[in-house]
Amino acid sequence: MAVRRLAPKEVQPASFAFTAENEAWAAATIAKYPAGREASAVIPFLMRAQDQEGWVSEPAIRFIAEKLGMNTIRVLEVATFYTQFQLAPIGTVAHVQVCGTTPCMLRGAEDIKHVCQNRIHHDPFHLSADGKFSWEEVECLGSCVNAPMVLIDRDTYEDLTPESFGQLLDAFERGETPKAGTQIDRPHGGPAGGETTLTEMLAGAGRPAGADDMIAANMAAQGVARGVDPSVLASASAQADVSHKPGAYTTLDGAWYTEGGKHPSGSVDPAPASVRRTG
Amino acid sequence: MAKLIVDGQEIDVAAEATLLQACEQAGAEVPRFCFHERLSIAGNCRMCLVEVKGSPKPVASCAMAVRDLRPGPNGEPPVVNTRTPLVKKAREGVMEFLLINHPLDCPICDQGGECDLQDQAMAYGIDASRYALNKRAVEDKYIGPLVATMMTRCIQCTRCVRFTAEVAGVGDLGAIGRGEDMEITTYLHSAMGSELQGNVVDLCPVGALTSRPYAYTARPWELTKTESVDVTDAVGSAIRVDSRGREVLRILPRLNEAVNEEWISDKARHIVDGLKAQRLDRPYVRVGGRLQPASWAEAFAAIAAKVAATPAARIGAIAGDFASVEELFALKALMTSLGVANIDARPAGSALDPSLGRASYLFNPTIAGIEDADAILIIGSNPRKEAAVLNARIRKRWRAGNVAIGLIGEAADLTYKYDYLGAGAESLAALLGGDGAFAEKLAAAKKPLVIVGEGAIARADGKSVLAAAAKLGARDGWNGLAVLHTGASRVGALDVGFVPADGGLDTAAMLAGGVDMAFLLGADEIDLAGLGSAFVVYVGTHGDAGAHRADVILPGAAVTEKSGTYVNTEGRVQLANRAVFPLGEAREDWSILRALSDVLGKRLPFDSLAELRAALYASAPHFAAIEEIADAGGASGLGGVEIALDKGAFVSPIKDFYLTNPAARASKVLAECSALARSRVQVAAE
């Protein structure tokens, strides 16, 4: 982490004020705290200001200090303490927060960073030439199962490769809103290609009445979300049921291993101790 | 009380004491950087680690309360060790971490020789660094004209941040960033806005915050230290004057729990350069409209000629804010021997009257007594400007809670919240009549404190205001009348009776053309235009208003150049000591008056300061009890004064905190502070 300072004067706006909607929100938020404790609302206020403008500007800090009856330095302390507050303008289209913590790094976050460096700016917190993008490296954002990942605005984009990340940025540049979440064919953090476990339950053994319909509806919804025909889904789960046998292991990437650590392709299970026993 | 065993010695300490205090009580020395008795506990430097039996890790003693310790399995008192190898190793580890990023620039650091880090590194430091990487470097910050910053040296103890937020009450300083990148700064490098900001220099345990005007001037071991008192306001803060040769180099606060705790105002601290500039170093006599240098004999001859030619009823003497009791006593004796009744040391129009008893003009509840008050009413005063250190004490009381504070006078930021009751006498009358919520709070208070400033006393109805204040503050066994003077000489002058004798003129009458010859003893704060064409003898130190108007100038000794008794606003007799000798031909004021008396044929009956003091003590024995407050002699005579309040707002006489006396006006440093404060007011007004 580096020294966090306010952006230079040249880029600071002349003034800041909440929008009418945010003003109403601000009044309601201050009311949550007892009289004399208005300063407790400083973090929500800073977040709101950042949501409104994309970053926390110097006039915004003064505005919030005045609004909450605090010294400006106290607001600045909070704004500089939390790295989540952007102290300089961010890309108008997207500010990419690349997770660089161990799981993501092991799964290729460095390559994602290189894409940022090549496409946006060599250094973090700098705008791209067209002002549309900016990037930074952040600590773990909790999507390790789908590493590597980036956070743009409030959405995570997971299971990235340099190629898919590049396409993602292309889509943003075209003004589209790409589908959030994993960028490969898997249900959230589940295995690629669809569910592979607990398929007996899906088949209906020993479940409470009504659960079947819920699961079916769920799967159908997920299938639709992934662009899979519901009928195909049903047969896929049937196949999974057949391949499921005691003593088999599944790894995070969904590959199957047989007992004894042998991969169907003949390679040795790379980390048998770390895999999840499903049988 | 709780029992505790510290280094094998069983002691009894208050349960709410911290371990650090308990260890000190047991005689153990505990090193610390962030902990300070008068600030909140931060617990972030970790230097005060001690070993607590049963605790798996060393404990930061400053942040651990005695009552939080658990007794032994059979109910034995908790055991704390401060001298075990574990403690030494732990502190050495902390010191090593602190020194990782601390530049070893002691040879060019102003803190060298009085640096906590330097001292403690002698005990807990190791002789080499195991750290091979670059040290962290931090940009220096501008935080005002008084405090120089070398932020690379900062060890982030946050004492300065806590001081400005808690004691000074301005909250200018903050710590931005986090972890290794934490930096102490003001918002956008603005200057601090406190009258007490110089104290952060004393608080800083390292050389990160040092005195800007004193930068690279001297090493502490070269200095002669003289204990003295501050005379820039009427609080009487204890100070230490550091001098080298014939020059005063700096002024530091001294501990005096009863008065200033350990703070002093910036004016007291940075008046140093003003004591050297614009000085009168030889007598002058006005010849043909121009002041010409003269010898003492010529100057005295000019005065003697004028005195001989002027009837006693047309001669007057006015004393200024810096006059010590000895000078006032000598001047009064001289004037009495000349048959002059026109003497005064009060500002024009002041209603202070020593005949009403000492209790009528003192800060009766005492400064330490502010902390006992349960309601505070401020009338016609801005204590932040008139007595900055005392204002910090009011803020301390306010922070402790459960106190109602009301203000009648000019609304101002006093660093604490108060009920604004109105601008002037009408509001005081309403309060006296029991109107309003604050009147109820005041009536319910058992120990009300009614502070009356000069702005409310120096009026036609001043005596009524005093009487009203005395009435509001009177309780059984408690006199809440607290007169807050603006001049250090005021109470001493009233004590020696430096007020018009029977039929004599007061300051206002003298300034209204009542005299043909005026002796001004350092009186610069009065409206000298009122003296008209009178012959003015100015005894003083600086080429200020009084000297410009003078016909004869007799150069006196500045406050650091003479030994003198002062009485602070609460009636505490204090001794200011001589740190250096007077400049040039200047002499101590009492000896000037003694020599002049000889020329005038009215030789004063003392030849030395000791003899003068003997005479003084014989006439007023309470002056002999240094650092004590003599009993004011029961209730004041104000109870018998009929209260008839006029209308009109109370206006504080102090317009500019930094420029209230000739020495301060001669100081470049204070001029810069004053300009900054003015620009801040302007910005606030826009």
Chai-1 contact restraints between the chains, C-beta under 6 A:
chainA,res_idxA,chainB,res_idxB,connection_type,confidence,min_distance_angstrom,max_distance_angstrom,comment,restraint_id
A,V3,B,G177,contact,1.0,0.0,6.0,A-B,restraint_1
A,V3,B,D181,contact,1.0,0.0,6.0,A-B,restraint_2
A,R4,B,G177,contact,1.0,0.0,6.0,A-B,restraint_3
A,N71,B,G171,contact,1.0,0.0,6.0,A-B,restraint_4
A,T72,B,Y187,contact,1.0,0.0,6.0,A-B,restraint_5
A,I73,B,G174,contact,1.0,0.0,6.0,A-B,restraint_6
A,I73,B,Y187,contact,1.0,0.0,6.0,A-B,restraint_7
A,L76,B,I176,contact,1.0,0.0,6.0,A-B,restraint_8
A,L76,B,Y187,contact,1.0,0.0,6.0,A-B,restraint_9
A,E77,B,G174,contact,1.0,0.0,6.0,A-B,restraint_10
A,E77,B,I176,contact,1.0,0.0,6.0,A-B,restraint_11
A,T80,B,I176,contact,1.0,0.0,6.0,A-B,restraint_12
A,T80,B,G177,contact,1.0,0.0,6.0,A-B,restraint_13
A,F81,B,R178,contact,1.0,0.0,6.0,A-B,restraint_14
